[in-house]
Structures are given as structure tokens and as C-alpha cells.
Amino acid sequence: MPLILTPLLTVVLTPSDYGYLGIATIIVSLLRIVIGFNPSLFLITKYFTLSKDQLSKYYTNIFAVIFLTFLVVMSIFTLTVSVLFARYKLDFLLLLILSLTSAFMVVESLILVQFQMEKKAKSFLKYSLISSGLQLCLILVSVVILKLGWKGKLFADLLSELIIFFVLIQYLIKSNLISREVSKSYLKGFVSFSLPLLPHSTSIWIMNFIDRFILGQFVGISEVGQYTVAYNFGLGLSLLFDALQRVWQPYFYEYIQKEDSIIKAKIVKLTWIYYFLSFVVFGILQLLVVTLFPLIIGKSFEKAMVYLPLIFLGYTFQGMYRGIASYLYYLNKTTLLMTITVSSAIMNIVLDVVLIKQNGTIGAAQATCITYIISFLAVQLAVLKIYDMPWFSFSKILKKSK
């Protein structure tokens, strides 16, 4: 949706307005990690080990965590709104809207993951389209017709998420996936898995979004708007990798548990094919963007095209990183993964400050690209070292099996 909306919003908003919207959007992305401790990852990893009764109890306790963390976030905003957010034109009401939107998004993502793990692609598509269609219609009304500007986008996001929240909750109720029991043991089981991963998820957020805040400090909010436009096109590539991951994860976690040499060889083969096709897609997108970008973006945002090649390359390596990181989740090497991502996030902040000071806005794209390349290589090398997979002999194993 950010990609689809970019041509529209770059016509009706100024670069500065788009910069303020970009800051609000990345706050939502951070809140989606903090509120509820990213429960979707818990469901993806644990789904095939849980009975339906256990799953329903976990859902209830996850909702309790979402509610409690929402209250904590609002308490923090109450104390810091005038100090941290005034320069970005975010008052307490707007921060409340962003927090509620984020909480509803967490629930939406969780239930969509339920469809994913059940391999119900049609249900996943149906509810995703309902959600996106609602958002698009409400944004057209609030931003284009009512002319509420960048704040109208935030109001529309909240209303669309509220509606889809009630629609999806009905699915859980009808499927008997919500119990009435808030259990200390289930609460502890969820939190003990998810809380240690919070630094990992936050570090990924830093690598994706901290550059907007640093740009705002060093080059101004208008440049944040330019860079955000380019980054939204990068998100289009990220969505492709996300779709592939959603298809791949249920099968990966189901079959890799069998520890069969032939299955391992097939998984490795598919991983190498995935890497190769990632670069093919990168090349195709480069050609498409050069042709289409000037035709669909407002003239005041044409400068954003300069940042796209580095952003696309960075997201290509991020997509490959997400594929290989599944091995570490399976091996419960979350501490190792956290160490790599936290180190990468720190490196990204340092690179952002140095390269933005030295090269201006394009320094943010350079820092992101370098960070994703190094984080992918670190995880790939870690998997090669700690898990016995036929990375370079898979073809021999598959030939013998025929």
C-alpha cells in the first residue's frame, strides 16, 4: 500500500509534509515491534508444536500482552511527547492514533500468520485485500476529498485497521481460537520466547528506519520526504521477499524437522535458487524504475530516483538474509541472531552519521546497503559453521536419490 499510494501522495503533499508522514510511519513500525513483542514470530516458529487448545490459550495471553504493552507505550508518550515529538508535529492525540493503529496492525498480522501456517492462501488473500481496499478508500476520502493532508492519512489508517480488526477477531471466535483463561504458564512461555528477541527486532527496525531520524537532524525534513519516497519503492521489493517467505516458512519448519538428507539437499537447492532469482529481480527492477519513475512521481520528488539503486541492492540482501535467518530460528540460536542484528544496527547508526555528514542524503542509502550486505554475510557464515547442510554437495545427494 505505501508503494501504491506514493504516486498519489507525491502529487497532493509537499516534500516536507511527506517527511512528517515518513516520521509517523516509522514510529508505527517501531510500535508494531514493541506492542505485543512481535507475536507473529512466535506463532510461525511454534505453530506445528501446539495443539488447538494450546494455541487458543496462547492467543488469549498474547492479547493480554498486547494490551499491557499498549498501556506502557502510552505512559511513555505522556511523559515524552513535548520533548521528543514536537519538532515532528506529533501531539498526544496523534501519538494515541499511531499507537492504536499499531496495536490493531499487530493483531491483523498475527491472524494473517494463522492463515499462512494453515496454508489457507485464499483466506490470506481475501482478508489482505479487504484491509488494503479499506485503507485505500479511506485515504482517498481523507487526503484527496477532505484535504486533511498528511494527518488525514493517519486517521484513515486507524479507521481501516479498526474495521479489519473486528472482522478478523470474528474468525478467531468462530474457530474457537480464543479461550477465557489468562494463564501464568502460557504468559511466561510466550514472553520468555518473545522478549529476548525484542533487541533483535528493534535492531532490524533501526537498520530499516533510523536513517530518517538522522536525516531529519542533519539535512532537514524535506530531504526525509525525498528519501521516504525512494524507500517506499524499496518496500515494494521487500514485499516480494515477504510474500516468498510467507509461502516458504510453513514448509521449511515442517520438513526440516525430519532431518532427512534428501530433504536437506532439496532445501539447500531451493535456497541457492532463491539467491540467484533475488539478483535477477534486482536487475529487472532497476530497468523498470529508470523507465517508470519519472512518469508516476510528482515533479518535486524526482530527486528521489538517485537513491533507488542502493536501496534496491540493500533490500535484495535483506531478502536473502530473511531466508537464511530461518535456519537460526529453527536451531533456537536466537541469541546468536540477536548478536548479529544488534551489531549490524550499531554499525548502521555509525555509518548513517558518518556518511550523511560526508555525502548528504545518499549517505543514508549507502549506509543501509552496506549494513544489509554485511548482516547477510554474517548470518550465512554462521549457518555454514553451526548446521550441517549440504551447501556444496546437494546436487550429488539428489542425483543418488534418483
VENTALIN-V42226 format. One record per backbone hydrogen bond with DSSP energy under -0.5 kcal/mol. NH is the residue of the N-H (numbers start at 0). CO is the residue of the C=O. E is the energy in kcal/mol with one decimal. If there is no record, write none. Layout:
BEGIN
((NH/CO/E) (NH/CO/E))
END
This chain:
BEGIN
((4/0/-2.6) (5/1/-1.1) (6/2/-0.6) (8/4/-3.0) (9/5/-2.3) (10/7/-1.2) (11/7/-1.6) (12/8/-2.0) (17/13/-2.7) (18/14/-1.7) (19/15/-2.2) (20/16/-2.4) (21/17/-2.3) (22/18/-2.1) (23/19/-2.2) (24/20/-2.4) (25/21/-1.9) (26/22/-1.6) (27/23/-1.9) (28/24/-1.9) (29/25/-1.6) (30/26/-2.5) (31/27/-2.1) (32/28/-0.5) (32/29/-1.1) (33/29/-2.0) (34/30/-3.1) (35/33/-0.6) (35/64/-0.5) (36/33/-1.1) (37/34/-0.5) (40/37/-1.0) (41/37/-0.7) (42/38/-2.1) (43/39/-2.4) (44/40/-2.1) (45/41/-2.4) (46/42/-1.6) (48/45/-1.9) (49/46/-1.3) (54/50/-2.5) (55/51/-2.3) (56/52/-1.7) (57/53/-2.3) (58/54/-2.4) (59/55/-1.8) (60/56/-2.0) (61/57/-2.7) (62/58/-2.4) (63/59/-1.5) (64/60/-1.9) (65/61/-2.5) (66/62/-2.2) (67/63/-2.3) (68/64/-2.7) (69/65/-1.9) (70/66/-1.9) (71/67/-1.9) (72/68/-2.4) (73/69/-2.3) (74/70/-1.9) (75/71/-2.1) (76/72/-2.4) (77/73/-2.1) (78/74/-1.3) (79/75/-1.5) (80/76/-2.0) (82/79/-0.6) (83/79/-2.9) (84/79/-0.6) (84/80/-1.4) (85/80/-0.5) (87/84/-1.2) (88/85/-1.9) (89/84/-1.8) (90/88/-0.6) (94/90/-2.2) (95/91/-2.3) (96/92/-2.3) (97/93/-2.5) (98/94/-2.2) (99/95/-2.6) (100/96/-2.5) (101/97/-2.1) (102/98/-2.3) (103/99/-2.4) (104/100/-2.2) (105/101/-2.2) (106/102/-1.7) (107/103/-2.5) (108/104/-2.9) (109/105/-2.1) (110/106/-2.3) (111/107/-2.3) (112/108/-2.1) (113/109/-1.4) (114/110/-1.7) (115/111/-2.1) (116/112/-2.9) (117/113/-1.7) (118/115/-1.1) (119/114/-2.8) (120/118/-1.1) (123/119/-2.3) (124/120/-2.7) (125/121/-2.8) (126/122/-2.4) (127/123/-1.9) (128/124/-2.5) (129/125/-2.2) (130/126/-2.3) (131/127/-2.6) (132/128/-2.9) (133/129/-2.4) (134/130/-2.2) (135/131/-2.6) (136/132/-2.4) (137/133/-2.5) (138/134/-2.2) (139/135/-2.3) (140/136/-1.9) (141/137/-2.6) (142/138/-2.9) (143/138/-0.8) (143/139/-0.9) (144/139/-1.9) (145/140/-3.1) (147/141/-2.7) (150/147/-0.7) (151/147/-0.7) (151/148/-0.7) (152/148/-0.9) (153/149/-0.9) (154/150/-1.9) (155/151/-2.3) (156/152/-2.2) (157/153/-2.0) (158/154/-2.2) (159/155/-2.4) (160/156/-2.3) (161/157/-2.3) (162/158/-2.0) (163/159/-2.2) (164/160/-2.0) (165/161/-1.7) (166/162/-1.8) (167/163/-2.6) (168/164/-2.3) (169/165/-1.2) (170/166/-0.8) (171/167/-1.6) (172/168/-2.3) (173/169/-2.6) (174/170/-1.8) (175/172/-1.5) (176/171/-2.9) (178/55/-1.2) (181/179/-0.6) (182/180/-0.8) (186/182/-2.6) (187/183/-2.5) (188/184/-2.2) (189/185/-2.3) (190/186/-2.5) (191/187/-2.8) (192/188/-1.0) (193/189/-2.7) (194/190/-2.7) (196/193/-0.7) (197/194/-1.7) (200/196/-2.8) (201/197/-2.8) (202/198/-2.2) (203/199/-1.8) (204/200/-2.0) (205/201/-2.4) (206/202/-2.3) (207/203/-1.6) (208/204/-2.9) (209/205/-1.7) (211/208/-1.7) (212/208/-0.7) (213/209/-2.0) (214/210/-2.7) (215/211/-2.1) (216/212/-1.4) (217/213/-2.0) (218/214/-3.0) (219/214/-1.3) (223/219/-1.2) (224/220/-1.7) (225/221/-1.8) (226/222/-2.6) (227/223/-2.5) (228/224/-1.7) (229/225/-1.6) (230/226/-2.6) (231/227/-2.1) (232/228/-1.2) (233/229/-1.5) (234/230/-2.1) (235/231/-1.0) (236/232/-1.1) (237/233/-2.1) (238/234/-2.5) (239/235/-1.2) (240/236/-1.8) (241/237/-2.4) (242/238/-2.4) (243/239/-2.0) (244/240/-2.4) (245/241/-2.3) (246/242/-1.7) (247/243/-2.4) (248/244/-3.1) (249/245/-0.6) (250/246/-0.6) (251/247/-2.7) (252/248/-2.6) (253/249/-1.3) (254/250/-2.6) (255/251/-2.5) (256/252/-0.5) (257/254/-1.5) (258/255/-1.4) (263/259/-2.7) (264/260/-2.1) (265/261/-2.2) (266/262/-2.5) (267/263/-2.5) (268/264/-2.3) (269/265/-2.3) (270/266/-2.0) (271/267/-2.4) (272/268/-2.2) (273/269/-2.3) (274/270/-2.1) (275/271/-2.3) (276/272/-2.7) (277/273/-1.7) (278/274/-1.3) (279/275/-1.5) (280/276/-2.7) (281/277/-1.9) (282/278/-2.1) (283/279/-2.2) (284/280/-2.7) (285/281/-1.9) (286/282/-1.6) (287/283/-2.3) (288/284/-2.8) (289/285/-1.7) (290/286/-1.1) (291/287/-3.0) (292/288/-2.4) (294/291/-1.2) (295/291/-1.3) (295/292/-0.7) (296/292/-1.3) (300/297/-2.2) (301/298/-1.3) (303/300/-2.0) (304/301/-1.6) (305/302/-1.5) (306/303/-1.4) (307/304/-1.0) (310/306/-1.7) (311/307/-3.2) (312/308/-2.2) (313/309/-2.4) (314/310/-2.5) (315/311/-1.9) (316/312/-1.9) (317/313/-2.0) (318/314/-2.5) (319/315/-1.7) (320/316/-2.3) (321/317/-2.3) (322/318/-1.3) (323/319/-2.0) (324/320/-2.4) (325/321/-0.6) (325/322/-0.6) (326/323/-1.3) (327/323/-0.6) (328/324/-1.8) (329/325/-2.3) (330/326/-1.9) (331/328/-1.4) (332/327/-2.7) (333/331/-0.6) (336/332/-2.2) (337/333/-2.7) (338/334/-2.3) (339/335/-2.1) (340/336/-2.5) (341/337/-3.0) (342/338/-2.1) (343/339/-2.3) (344/340/-2.5) (345/341/-2.4) (346/342/-2.3) (347/343/-2.4) (348/344/-2.2) (349/345/-2.2) (350/346/-2.8) (351/347/-2.7) (352/348/-2.4) (353/349/-2.5) (354/350/-3.1) (355/351/-2.4) (356/352/-1.8) (357/353/-1.8) (358/354/-3.5) (359/355/-1.9) (361/358/-0.6) (362/359/-1.6) (363/360/-1.7) (364/360/-0.8) (365/361/-2.2) (366/362/-2.4) (367/363/-2.2) (368/364/-2.3) (369/365/-2.4) (370/366/-2.3) (371/367/-2.3) (372/368/-2.0) (373/369/-2.2) (374/370/-2.5) (375/371/-2.1) (376/372/-2.2) (377/373/-2.3) (378/374/-2.0) (379/375/-2.7) (380/376/-2.4) (381/377/-1.9) (382/378/-2.4) (383/379/-2.3) (384/380/-1.7) (385/381/-2.3) (386/382/-1.9) (388/386/-1.2) (390/388/-2.5) (393/389/-1.1) (396/392/-1.6) (397/393/-2.3) (398/394/-2.0) (399/395/-2.1) (400/396/-1.4) (401/397/-0.6) (401/398/-0.8))
END
